[in-house]
């Protein structure tokens, strides 16, 4: 119980990232065609248009690995009071969000880019907490 109190902020932020990235990965898997279709239209006027399926698959892999690492990292904190795996999960989460931000900026979707920043703040804060 002491580890939960000692690492409460990290645990809550990990839960946040687990929900964000595992749900996002699951959505991409179960609605692949819908996501590709929407993104091709979203990126129609950008150099990324022909790369949409490849980039979406890359994002799917990175988001899913980030979510899994965050989940395993949460267990590692609770059981062993170690933060190594959680650190790499939060790092990969930040990289994933930067990839999304880049895409939104390329599509000139500034509102979408702003929304990604809302997710980036807790992710980068968790990374800071885990390296301290």
Backbone bond lengths (Angstrom), bond angles and torsions (degrees), N, CA, C in turn:
res aa  C-N    CA-C-N  psi(-1)  N-CA   C-N-CA  omega(-1)  CA-C   N-CA-C  phi
1 X - - - 1.453 - - 1.530 111.44 -
2 X 1.327 116.39 -31.51 1.453 120.66 -179.72 1.529 111.59 -63.15
3 X 1.350 116.74 -37.28 1.461 120.20 -179.94 1.528 111.71 -65.78
4 X 1.321 116.90 -31.23 1.464 119.78 177.49 1.527 109.72 -67.57
5 X 1.315 116.50 -41.65 1.462 119.98 178.04 1.526 110.54 -68.27
6 X 1.310 117.22 -42.38 1.469 121.85 -178.35 1.526 111.78 -65.94
7 X 1.316 117.53 -35.51 1.462 122.75 -175.76 1.534 112.56 -113.97
8 X 1.321 118.11 27.58 1.470 120.21 -173.29 1.530 112.67 -61.03
9 X 1.312 118.52 -42.90 1.468 120.03 179.70 1.519 110.58 -64.49
10 X 1.325 117.09 -43.73 1.459 120.58 179.51 1.529 111.30 -63.18
11 X 1.323 116.49 -41.72 1.468 120.92 -179.81 1.528 110.65 -63.83
12 X 1.321 117.42 -45.47 1.464 120.37 179.94 1.527 111.45 -65.02
13 X 1.329 117.01 -41.12 1.461 119.81 178.20 1.529 111.37 -68.19
14 X 1.315 117.36 -36.04 1.469 119.90 175.08 1.523 110.85 -64.26
15 X 1.319 117.27 -42.46 1.472 120.53 176.69 1.526 110.36 -59.31
16 X 1.310 116.97 -41.42 1.463 122.16 177.22 1.525 110.36 -58.14
17 X 1.335 116.99 -49.97 1.462 120.69 -178.19 1.527 111.90 -68.46
18 X 1.325 117.21 -35.26 1.470 120.70 176.80 1.526 109.26 -59.91
19 X 1.315 116.61 -47.84 1.469 120.90 -180.00 1.531 110.44 -62.22
20 X 1.317 116.78 -46.88 1.461 120.77 -177.25 1.528 111.16 -61.18
21 X 1.318 116.94 -51.53 1.458 119.24 -170.12 1.520 114.12 -83.86
22 X 1.311 118.87 -35.62 1.464 118.39 176.55 1.527 110.67 -69.84
23 X 1.325 117.73 -39.48 1.466 120.06 176.91 1.527 109.87 -64.01
24 X 1.311 117.28 -41.34 1.457 120.80 -179.72 1.527 110.97 -64.49
25 X 1.322 116.67 -43.22 1.458 120.86 177.59 1.514 111.84 -63.14
26 X 1.320 116.55 -44.38 1.467 120.94 179.35 1.527 110.32 -62.81
27 X 1.327 117.00 -41.31 1.460 120.74 178.21 1.530 110.95 -61.26
28 X 1.324 116.92 -42.35 1.460 120.25 179.69 1.528 111.26 -65.08
29 X 1.311 117.47 -37.11 1.466 121.10 179.30 1.521 110.98 -67.61
30 X 1.325 117.55 -49.23 1.458 121.38 -173.84 1.528 114.08 -80.52
31 X 1.328 117.67 -17.45 1.461 120.24 176.92 1.525 110.00 -129.89
32 X 1.320 115.69 48.93 1.462 121.36 -177.14 1.529 110.67 -57.60
33 X 1.316 117.01 -51.60 1.470 120.88 -176.35 1.526 111.39 -61.70
34 X 1.315 116.54 -42.07 1.464 120.01 178.77 1.516 111.89 -64.09
35 X 1.323 116.70 -42.02 1.458 120.60 178.98 1.523 110.99 -65.14
36 X 1.336 117.48 -45.33 1.470 120.63 -179.62 1.525 109.69 -62.30
37 X 1.316 116.90 -44.65 1.462 121.36 -179.48 1.530 111.18 -59.95
38 X 1.329 115.88 -49.41 1.472 119.96 -179.46 1.522 111.25 -63.06
39 X 1.327 116.75 -42.72 1.467 120.09 -177.24 1.525 112.23 -70.52
40 X 1.332 117.87 -34.19 1.471 119.40 176.29 1.519 110.23 -61.32
41 X 1.315 116.28 -40.56 1.465 119.95 177.21 1.523 110.59 -68.78
42 X 1.336 116.33 -41.58 1.465 121.73 -178.92 1.528 111.28 -61.82
43 X 1.318 116.79 -36.67 1.466 121.93 -176.80 1.530 112.70 -103.70
44 X 1.328 117.47 16.69 1.466 121.61 -175.75 1.524 112.95 -56.90
45 X 1.294 118.28 -34.67 1.467 121.72 -176.72 1.524 113.01 -99.70
46 X 1.335 116.60 21.73 1.465 120.45 -178.63 1.521 109.94 -123.13
47 X 1.335 116.90 164.28 1.466 120.08 175.73 1.536 112.61 -67.37
48 X 1.319 117.88 -10.55 1.461 121.72 -178.11 1.529 112.83 -84.64
49 X 1.323 118.45 -7.00 1.467 122.83 -172.65 1.529 112.96 -50.37
50 X 1.309 118.30 -49.22 1.466 120.89 -176.48 1.526 113.21 -78.11
51 X 1.305 117.16 -10.14 1.465 121.73 -178.36 1.526 113.42 -98.82
52 X 1.322 117.23 1.65 1.466 121.08 -172.76 1.526 113.37 -52.13
53 X 1.330 121.38 -51.98 1.469 118.96 -178.51 1.536 112.75 -60.97
54 X 1.326 117.15 -42.22 1.460 120.56 178.88 1.528 111.08 -64.14
55 X 1.319 116.93 -46.03 1.464 120.43 -179.31 1.530 111.52 -66.45
56 X 1.322 116.34 -37.80 1.470 119.60 178.17 1.520 110.44 -65.32
57 X 1.328 117.54 -41.45 1.461 120.73 177.67 1.530 110.49 -63.50
58 X 1.321 116.57 -43.29 1.465 120.77 177.93 1.523 110.45 -59.91
59 X 1.314 116.35 -45.26 1.468 120.90 178.64 1.521 110.92 -63.89
60 X 1.324 116.94 -41.15 1.472 121.48 177.45 1.523 110.51 -57.22
61 X 1.312 117.15 -46.97 1.469 121.27 -178.88 1.526 110.37 -63.99
62 X 1.318 117.44 -47.17 1.469 120.80 -177.03 1.525 111.12 -66.70
63 X 1.329 117.61 -43.05 1.467 120.13 178.69 1.527 111.32 -63.48
64 X 1.319 116.40 -42.22 1.463 119.82 -178.43 1.522 110.81 -66.65
65 X 1.321 116.65 -44.09 1.472 119.76 177.45 1.528 110.04 -62.99
66 X 1.334 117.30 -40.97 1.470 120.53 178.21 1.525 110.62 -60.19
67 X 1.323 117.31 -46.00 1.469 121.07 179.33 1.518 112.02 -62.61
68 X 1.334 116.69 -42.19 1.471 120.67 179.17 1.522 110.39 -66.43
69 X 1.335 117.52 -44.51 1.467 120.01 178.30 1.525 111.41 -61.88
70 X 1.329 117.09 -38.39 1.468 119.79 176.98 1.527 110.65 -63.87
71 X 1.327 117.24 -40.65 1.471 120.76 179.61 1.526 110.98 -66.57
72 X 1.311 116.98 -45.77 1.468 120.70 178.30 1.532 109.34 -65.90
73 X 1.333 116.36 -38.64 1.460 120.51 178.27 1.520 112.25 -63.62
74 X 1.318 116.88 -37.19 1.464 120.55 176.21 1.527 109.69 -62.04
75 X 1.323 116.45 -45.70 1.473 119.74 177.75 1.526 111.08 -63.04
76 X 1.326 116.63 -39.47 1.467 120.33 178.90 1.534 110.75 -62.01
77 X 1.315 116.92 -38.90 1.470 120.02 178.30 1.527 110.25 -65.17
78 X 1.326 116.24 -48.71 1.467 120.31 -176.27 1.522 111.83 -65.80
79 X 1.322 117.59 -40.71 1.462 120.85 -174.88 1.529 112.29 -85.42
80 X 1.351 116.67 -44.75 1.474 119.98 -171.89 1.527 114.51 -113.58
81 X 1.325 117.69 -4.72 1.458 122.82 -175.92 1.538 111.62 56.29
82 X 1.308 116.37 37.24 1.462 122.92 176.01 1.522 108.22 -117.10
83 X 1.328 115.81 151.53 1.461 119.71 -173.24 1.527 114.21 -121.73
84 X 1.302 118.11 10.31 1.462 121.03 -173.90 1.527 112.43 -60.59
85 X 1.299 118.09 -52.09 1.465 120.86 -176.92 1.526 110.29 -67.82
86 X 1.318 117.51 -38.99 1.465 121.14 177.08 1.524 110.53 -60.89
87 X 1.333 116.72 -38.25 1.466 120.60 177.73 1.524 110.17 -59.78
88 X 1.322 117.14 -48.21 1.466 119.74 -178.44 1.532 111.61 -68.66
89 X 1.310 117.43 -32.35 1.464 120.45 174.52 1.519 111.28 -64.67
90 X 1.329 116.92 -43.41 1.465 119.28 179.63 1.527 111.01 -70.93
91 X 1.323 117.66 -34.26 1.463 121.03 176.48 1.532 110.18 -63.24
92 X 1.324 116.54 -46.72 1.462 120.47 178.76 1.534 110.83 -65.59
93 X 1.310 117.13 -33.66 1.465 120.84 175.37 1.525 110.54 -61.86
94 X 1.318 116.38 -44.55 1.468 120.50 178.92 1.528 110.81 -63.60
95 X 1.319 116.98 -41.87 1.466 120.61 178.17 1.527 110.28 -62.20
96 X 1.317 116.70 -42.85 1.460 121.40 178.38 1.533 111.01 -60.35
97 X 1.310 116.28 -44.36 1.457 120.13 179.39 1.521 111.71 -65.78
98 X 1.317 117.21 -35.56 1.465 120.00 176.03 1.529 111.00 -66.31
99 X 1.322 117.14 -36.46 1.464 120.76 175.26 1.532 110.04 -62.00
100 X 1.324 116.17 -45.45 1.463 120.34 178.21 1.532 111.15 -62.54
101 X 1.318 116.33 -42.53 1.466 121.16 179.02 1.523 110.60 -60.90
102 X 1.327 116.56 -44.12 1.464 120.72 178.13 1.532 110.25 -58.09
103 X 1.318 116.46 -46.08 1.456 120.22 179.99 1.520 112.33 -61.48
104 X 1.312 116.46 -43.61 1.467 119.69 -179.48 1.531 110.79 -65.27
105 X 1.305 116.27 -38.57 1.470 119.28 178.33 1.526 110.72 -67.65
106 X 1.340 117.02 -38.46 1.469 120.23 177.82 1.529 110.59 -63.02
107 X 1.327 115.98 -37.55 1.462 120.99 179.67 1.533 111.92 -80.67
108 X 1.307 116.06 -0.77 1.467 122.82 -177.26 1.528 111.65 57.57
109 X 1.334 114.63 33.95 1.461 121.65 175.33 1.528 106.86 -96.94
110 X 1.310 115.36 81.60 1.457 120.56 -173.70 1.524 112.38 -70.71
111 X 1.314 116.90 -30.54 1.472 120.26 175.74 1.528 109.88 -66.52
112 X 1.327 116.92 -43.01 1.467 121.45 176.71 1.517 111.17 -63.04
113 X 1.327 116.61 -39.69 1.466 120.63 178.33 1.525 110.39 -63.90
114 X 1.313 115.92 -39.70 1.467 120.45 178.48 1.527 110.52 -62.84
115 X 1.317 116.78 -39.63 1.463 120.34 178.98 1.526 111.89 -65.05
116 X 1.309 117.38 -35.17 1.466 120.51 178.34 1.526 110.15 -66.19
117 X 1.323 116.87 -34.82 1.465 120.44 178.00 1.521 111.28 -59.46
118 X 1.334 116.82 -32.04 1.469 121.00 178.66 1.534 110.23 -63.33
119 X 1.322 117.77 -35.94 1.460 121.84 177.49 1.528 111.29 -78.26
120 X 1.321 116.23 -31.38 1.462 120.29 -176.95 1.531 111.56 -67.78
121 X 1.297 117.49 -34.58 1.476 121.33 -177.09 1.532 111.60 -58.93
122 X 1.346 120.34 -54.15 1.462 117.88 178.09 1.527 113.19 -66.59
123 X 1.333 117.39 -31.18 1.472 119.88 179.68 1.527 110.63 -66.20
124 X 1.310 117.25 -44.48 1.474 120.31 -178.85 1.530 109.86 -72.51
125 X 1.323 117.48 -32.21 1.461 120.27 176.11 1.525 110.47 -65.35
126 X 1.343 116.39 -41.59 1.467 119.66 176.71 1.527 110.28 -62.12
127 X 1.304 117.07 -42.85 1.467 120.72 178.56 1.535 109.46 -58.70
128 X 1.316 117.02 -42.78 1.455 121.11 177.11 1.535 111.37 -61.39
129 X 1.328 116.91 -46.44 1.477 120.12 -179.82 1.524 111.62 -62.05
130 X 1.302 116.94 -37.08 1.458 120.74 -175.91 1.526 113.06 -78.13
131 X 1.313 118.19 -19.93 1.465 119.11 178.12 1.520 111.78 -92.53
132 X 1.323 116.47 -12.94 1.471 120.12 -178.49 1.534 110.90 -74.62
